[in-house]
């Protein structure tokens, strides 16, 4: 019986697939590609909605003028979903391996009803206190957890050679949710009021859950116990990549959610441009697959280094726009800044599976196909667990960036101090990437990973 026939005939109680070997070309062409594409599509839909609910307060906060909150208070409202969502990514990482990717996608999508309904409750009462806004905004963090479980699940479906593109598309589809909410919500709020910012998403959440129920699959090969998954935290590469991901994805989500409030606070005479803030998240999301695609061809570490250098340069231009109070320069430079974070998002995520595969297969001869396949499978499981942990820690960058802007503006009246701190951090990330993944002398580990073109 061929692998393709075995996969088609495998029992699928509750839509479980019992045989899955995407790195086998025959299996991939006959069966794997079709199934993987279907799961990717519905994973993107659910993850997209997760991002919309996670970041909806970036627009709602701008519309809370009647409550007379300070700029720093508003940045706290925008920051808290980032903080909670980042923390939730850790348990969400392990959920697909425990419950199945399909089953967890259904549940995590339905969880989004909580922040959607509570948002409507908060803004419907003019007497809602500030602490209640903070608590309700925090529930939006449920949407932030979806990214970790989605990425950890999808990495199992694709062969190593397509990991960069597949993970890039999955992430970009989710990231565009930030752009969707910033584009649609000003229009929806203008037409129906603030409560609609939450209730608008309810039918879409139900539809996404139904789509996952009908069209997604669980993989038995992705099953793993918590102890087996948690061993990944003992790897130094997990922590190194977490730092780099703070610099890429943390920057993307932080800059995207801060954009509307920055425009309102630094250019109050141009508040109409808040309606165009969606362009930043849209550009950053659309270029993310390009970062993965380039990394598949050039190596993720090389693209990541170029990305951090470009981010530092873009920050300089943003600072210049603020110092000169030039809205055109500021707006254009800020779009460039978010775009460079998108490239870095794609490249760092391409590095993770490559690193853990290279480590797992080191010393295993390719001629021993059975041993090599087993080592590669172990590397895939390690990468899946690492992706979730890294995405969780990296997402905290969104909280730090919003708090950095809020603290800087509250203390000095402008964002210059925050921009200088961000640029210094990118310089550290660039040096760390080179030292750990491109340096070919002085370290056996570094040399081996450099040769693997991670």
Legacy VTK file of the C-alpha trace (Angstrom):
# vtk DataFile Version 3.0
C-alpha trace
ASCII
DATASET POLYDATA
POINTS 454 float
0.000 0.000 0.000
1.452 3.418 -0.942
1.748 6.253 1.524
-0.986 8.180 -0.300
-3.423 5.259 -0.108
-2.511 4.649 3.527
-3.235 8.287 4.336
-6.590 8.195 2.551
-7.631 4.986 4.269
-6.433 5.962 7.759
-9.210 6.144 10.339
-10.330 9.699 10.992
-12.507 9.588 14.060
-13.330 13.186 14.820
-11.321 14.195 11.694
-7.993 12.817 12.900
-5.428 11.943 10.196
-3.326 8.956 11.214
-0.526 9.148 8.620
1.245 12.325 7.585
4.635 12.648 5.820
4.786 15.989 4.004
8.534 15.672 3.325
7.876 12.637 1.108
7.437 14.076 -2.435
4.992 11.389 -3.566
2.794 11.813 -0.512
2.894 15.592 -0.783
1.867 15.711 -4.426
-0.877 13.093 -4.198
-2.442 13.960 -0.850
-0.522 16.332 1.394
-0.707 19.540 -0.631
-4.498 19.517 -0.898
-5.096 18.785 2.787
-2.440 21.260 3.949
-3.873 24.048 1.792
-7.382 23.496 3.146
-6.185 23.636 6.745
-4.063 26.691 6.035
-7.019 28.609 4.585
-9.321 28.067 7.553
-6.483 28.588 10.011
-5.898 32.000 8.429
-9.586 32.910 8.722
-9.703 32.117 12.460
-6.348 33.735 13.165
-7.371 36.851 11.249
-10.343 37.310 13.558
-8.091 36.730 16.557
-5.959 39.689 15.496
-8.993 41.922 14.894
-10.310 41.404 18.416
-6.804 41.606 19.881
-6.178 45.043 18.389
-9.681 46.549 18.214
-8.908 48.804 21.180
-6.235 50.608 19.128
-9.157 52.343 17.378
-11.705 52.323 20.198
-9.231 54.122 22.498
-8.999 57.001 20.028
-12.798 57.348 20.167
-13.046 57.568 23.979
-12.801 61.366 24.133
-16.016 61.649 26.163
-14.345 59.780 29.037
-11.516 62.368 29.311
-8.693 59.857 29.799
-5.106 61.104 29.496
-2.835 59.998 26.630
-0.891 57.754 29.002
-4.148 56.180 30.258
-5.216 55.507 26.683
-1.864 53.856 25.939
-2.495 51.589 28.947
-5.831 50.524 27.416
-4.074 49.724 24.139
-1.159 48.019 25.927
-3.063 45.566 28.133
-4.402 43.339 25.313
-0.794 42.983 24.130
0.342 41.965 27.616
-2.427 39.416 28.185
-2.288 38.048 24.647
1.452 37.513 24.953
1.052 35.546 28.190
-1.773 33.426 26.732
0.401 32.386 23.813
2.325 30.026 26.084
-0.618 27.725 26.949
-2.063 28.223 23.459
1.203 26.883 22.025
0.690 23.489 23.618
-3.067 23.265 23.028
-3.019 21.889 19.428
-0.762 18.999 20.453
-3.031 18.274 23.413
-6.484 18.709 21.843
-5.814 18.629 18.083
-5.294 21.591 15.746
-8.837 21.534 14.348
-10.547 21.136 17.715
-8.518 23.903 19.325
-9.158 26.265 16.395
-12.904 25.816 16.926
-12.664 26.521 20.655
-10.234 29.437 20.450
-12.376 31.138 17.801
-15.463 30.878 20.002
-13.523 32.410 22.903
-13.411 35.630 20.862
-17.082 36.192 21.633
-16.019 37.246 25.160
-14.048 40.416 24.244
-16.483 41.240 21.432
-19.534 41.316 23.712
-17.777 42.897 26.697
-16.493 45.766 24.545
-20.080 46.602 23.625
-21.028 46.508 27.306
-18.180 48.857 28.316
-18.872 51.627 25.811
-22.658 51.490 26.181
-22.513 53.079 29.641
-21.093 56.630 29.939
-20.395 55.905 33.604
-18.050 52.953 32.961
-15.005 53.553 35.195
-11.428 53.461 33.949
-10.611 50.244 35.827
-13.488 48.488 34.029
-12.124 49.605 30.668
-8.749 48.143 31.618
-10.286 44.821 32.673
-12.458 44.516 29.579
-9.654 45.564 27.225
-7.515 42.837 28.826
-9.974 40.153 27.633
-9.060 41.105 24.072
-5.807 39.286 24.795
-7.711 36.065 24.005
-7.289 37.009 20.352
-3.532 37.313 20.753
-3.199 33.700 21.857
-4.632 32.409 18.574
-1.463 33.191 16.656
0.692 30.805 18.683
-1.664 27.845 18.370
-2.259 28.488 14.673
1.430 28.651 13.803
2.294 25.654 15.985
-0.405 23.666 14.189
0.331 24.677 10.584
4.053 23.925 10.803
3.171 20.195 10.946
1.266 20.288 7.669
4.062 21.544 5.374
7.411 20.125 4.231
10.627 21.791 5.344
11.175 23.338 1.901
7.848 25.201 2.123
7.910 26.209 5.780
8.901 29.824 5.158
6.169 30.515 2.624
3.442 28.594 4.482
4.163 30.133 7.875
4.542 33.533 6.237
1.107 33.272 4.599
-0.497 32.015 7.793
1.019 34.817 9.829
0.293 37.486 7.229
-3.348 36.447 7.025
-3.569 36.941 10.765
-1.534 40.135 10.846
-3.839 41.748 8.273
-6.491 41.574 10.989
-4.822 44.638 12.527
-5.294 46.480 9.257
-8.888 45.250 8.896
-9.912 46.541 12.289
-8.218 49.906 11.771
-9.839 50.312 8.357
-13.359 49.147 9.184
-13.910 50.269 12.752
-13.870 54.055 12.140
-16.563 53.501 9.512
-18.592 51.094 11.642
-18.343 53.305 14.745
-19.289 56.364 12.717
-22.388 54.640 11.379
-23.571 52.598 14.364
-21.747 53.826 17.483
-18.943 52.484 19.661
-20.800 49.327 20.739
-20.728 48.112 17.133
-16.929 47.832 17.359
-17.491 44.626 19.316
-20.832 43.326 18.042
-19.783 43.674 14.391
-17.457 40.670 14.721
-19.905 38.218 16.319
-21.307 36.652 13.104
-17.805 36.338 11.640
-16.577 34.547 14.769
-19.424 32.032 14.531
-18.733 31.485 10.828
-14.996 30.923 11.449
-15.739 28.317 14.102
-18.119 26.530 11.749
-15.508 26.560 8.979
-12.885 25.021 11.256
-15.391 22.359 12.355
-16.265 21.402 8.779
-12.963 21.689 6.932
-9.937 21.379 9.245
-8.122 18.261 10.497
-6.223 17.001 13.528
-2.900 15.174 13.023
-1.974 12.241 15.239
1.690 12.903 14.389
1.355 16.289 16.084
0.326 14.787 19.416
2.793 15.390 22.220
2.667 15.505 25.997
3.332 18.728 27.933
6.613 17.378 29.353
7.878 16.507 25.853
6.989 19.967 24.601
8.274 21.909 27.593
11.782 20.512 27.153
12.169 23.118 24.441
12.623 25.825 27.096
15.997 24.307 27.975
17.346 25.152 24.516
19.363 28.346 24.268
18.072 28.861 20.725
14.535 29.221 22.057
15.609 32.218 24.109
17.833 33.745 21.453
15.026 33.609 18.898
12.601 34.990 21.484
14.750 38.112 21.779
14.880 38.475 18.010
11.129 38.023 17.773
10.568 40.785 20.319
12.411 42.959 17.812
10.367 41.847 14.784
6.839 40.786 15.669
6.794 42.720 18.948
7.673 45.788 16.921
5.016 45.068 14.302
2.156 44.710 16.763
3.433 47.542 18.953
3.904 50.078 16.168
0.643 49.081 14.466
-1.492 49.473 17.580
0.275 52.668 18.666
-0.092 54.400 15.284
-3.595 55.888 15.748
-2.807 57.295 19.203
0.550 58.671 18.030
-1.155 60.567 15.225
-3.797 61.946 17.597
-1.326 62.971 20.325
1.588 64.275 18.211
-0.367 65.766 15.290
-3.748 66.794 16.767
-4.385 69.047 13.784
-4.281 65.961 11.519
-6.583 63.584 13.408
-8.377 62.811 10.141
-5.322 60.705 9.255
-6.247 58.237 11.997
-8.568 56.741 9.387
-5.504 55.859 7.315
-3.527 54.224 10.126
-4.642 50.838 8.786
-2.105 51.237 5.982
0.777 50.520 8.359
-0.496 47.133 9.500
-1.570 46.302 5.936
1.892 46.957 4.503
3.598 45.087 7.325
1.306 42.097 6.853
1.607 41.944 3.080
5.399 41.974 3.088
5.666 39.260 5.737
5.392 36.384 3.210
8.133 38.100 1.203
10.382 37.841 4.242
9.701 34.110 4.419
10.126 33.677 0.664
13.458 35.529 0.627
14.618 33.496 3.611
13.822 30.211 1.852
16.281 31.324 -0.837
18.893 33.438 0.947
18.743 32.127 4.510
16.667 33.582 7.332
19.596 34.986 9.323
20.821 37.121 6.412
17.363 38.568 5.806
16.870 39.159 9.540
20.103 41.152 9.811
19.091 43.302 6.855
15.682 43.788 8.448
17.063 45.080 11.751
19.352 47.509 9.933
16.399 48.806 7.902
14.273 49.150 11.053
16.913 51.325 12.717
17.129 53.537 9.635
13.343 53.870 9.473
13.271 54.881 13.156
15.697 57.700 12.384
13.316 58.983 9.700
10.335 58.729 12.073
12.254 60.753 14.658
13.107 63.367 12.052
9.443 63.651 11.072
8.418 64.170 14.700
11.223 66.670 15.407
10.315 68.741 12.351
6.580 68.264 12.995
6.337 67.110 9.382
3.273 64.889 9.097
4.172 63.760 5.571
7.655 62.578 6.556
6.385 61.044 9.792
3.548 59.142 8.134
5.695 57.835 5.264
8.575 56.863 7.558
6.205 55.110 9.940
4.786 53.024 7.080
8.349 52.098 6.113
9.106 51.173 9.716
6.162 48.773 9.959
7.016 47.311 6.552
10.546 46.462 7.718
9.129 44.711 10.788
7.011 42.598 8.432
10.084 41.404 6.552
11.746 40.540 9.857
8.645 38.637 10.991
8.841 36.368 7.968
12.585 35.789 8.212
12.709 35.018 11.936
9.837 32.547 11.652
11.638 30.823 8.791
14.727 30.514 11.004
12.963 28.593 13.802
12.114 25.318 11.985
15.446 25.456 10.156
17.395 25.753 13.426
15.653 22.879 15.178
15.737 20.628 12.127
19.479 21.263 11.724
20.055 20.449 15.389
17.913 17.312 15.303
19.491 15.884 12.145
23.097 16.810 12.953
25.240 13.681 12.728
22.450 11.560 11.210
23.476 10.347 7.730
20.940 11.183 5.044
21.549 7.748 3.555
19.862 6.200 6.601
16.424 7.285 5.485
14.529 5.855 8.446
16.786 7.408 11.086
16.903 10.706 9.210
13.099 10.812 8.893
12.723 10.155 12.627
15.250 12.873 13.473
13.490 15.310 11.143
10.148 14.498 12.809
11.676 15.216 16.209
12.999 18.496 14.874
9.532 19.387 13.596
7.962 18.710 17.016
10.649 20.788 18.730
10.137 23.607 16.235
6.368 23.565 16.784
6.795 23.912 20.553
9.510 26.540 20.129
7.373 28.582 17.738
4.707 28.995 20.366
7.108 29.915 23.171
8.993 32.330 20.924
5.789 33.936 19.657
4.588 34.370 23.242
7.739 36.082 24.453
8.142 38.061 21.247
4.626 39.464 21.485
5.523 41.182 24.758
7.338 43.661 22.538
3.955 45.109 21.624
3.327 45.929 25.271
6.804 47.434 25.740
6.480 49.650 22.668
3.093 51.055 23.671
4.264 51.626 27.231
7.485 53.156 25.890
5.515 55.675 23.845
3.111 56.370 26.704
5.889 56.881 29.256
7.999 59.008 26.917
5.098 61.267 25.949
3.907 61.520 29.549
7.370 62.505 30.816
8.706 64.688 28.000
5.777 65.486 25.726
7.187 63.608 22.739
8.306 60.128 21.678
12.026 60.780 21.066
13.283 58.905 24.131
11.256 55.839 23.199
12.547 55.868 19.606
16.167 56.034 20.808
15.630 53.044 23.108
14.029 51.013 20.296
16.927 51.752 17.927
19.487 50.624 20.514
17.608 47.362 20.975
17.659 46.690 17.207
21.430 47.137 17.200
21.668 44.449 19.895
19.390 42.129 17.888
21.482 42.590 14.738
24.684 41.714 16.576
23.048 38.699 18.243
21.814 37.335 14.906
25.249 37.580 13.357
27.038 36.126 16.367
24.754 33.103 16.762
23.687 32.239 13.210
26.098 33.674 10.650
29.502 33.670 12.355
31.618 30.841 10.962
34.649 30.966 13.251
35.193 30.514 16.961
32.097 28.456 17.712
31.248 24.985 16.497
27.510 25.597 17.010
27.583 28.876 15.149
29.543 27.372 12.291
27.166 24.446 11.948
24.063 26.623 11.869
25.674 29.084 9.479
26.403 26.201 7.107
22.756 25.106 7.400
21.655 28.546 6.124
19.142 29.077 8.897
LINES 1 455
454 0 1 2 3 4 5 6 7 8 9 10 11 12 13 14 15 16 17 18 19 20 21 22 23 24 25 26 27 28 29 30 31 32 33 34 35 36 37 38 39 40 41 42 43 44 45 46 47 48 49 50 51 52 53 54 55 56 57 58 59 60 61 62 63 64 65 66 67 68 69 70 71 72 73 74 75 76 77 78 79 80 81 82 83 84 85 86 87 88 89 90 91 92 93 94 95 96 97 98 99 100 101 102 103 104 105 106 107 108 109 110 111 112 113 114 115 116 117 118 119 120 121 122 123 124 125 126 127 128 129 130 131 132 133 134 135 136 137 138 139 140 141 142 143 144 145 146 147 148 149 150 151 152 153 154 155 156 157 158 159 160 161 162 163 164 165 166 167 168 169 170 171 172 173 174 175 176 177 178 179 180 181 182 183 184 185 186 187 188 189 190 191 192 193 194 195 196 197 198 199 200 201 202 203 204 205 206 207 208 209 210 211 212 213 214 215 216 217 218 219 220 221 222 223 224 225 226 227 228 229 230 231 232 233 234 235 236 237 238 239 240 241 242 243 244 245 246 247 248 249 250 251 252 253 254 255 256 257 258 259 260 261 262 263 264 265 266 267 268 269 270 271 272 273 274 275 276 277 278 279 280 281 282 283 284 285 286 287 288 289 290 291 292 293 294 295 296 297 298 299 300 301 302 303 304 305 306 307 308 309 310 311 312 313 314 315 316 317 318 319 320 321 322 323 324 325 326 327 328 329 330 331 332 333 334 335 336 337 338 339 340 341 342 343 344 345 346 347 348 349 350 351 352 353 354 355 356 357 358 359 360 361 362 363 364 365 366 367 368 369 370 371 372 373 374 375 376 377 378 379 380 381 382 383 384 385 386 387 388 389 390 391 392 393 394 395 396 397 398 399 400 401 402 403 404 405 406 407 408 409 410 411 412 413 414 415 416 417 418 419 420 421 422 423 424 425 426 427 428 429 430 431 432 433 434 435 436 437 438 439 440 441 442 443 444 445 446 447 448 449 450 451 452 453
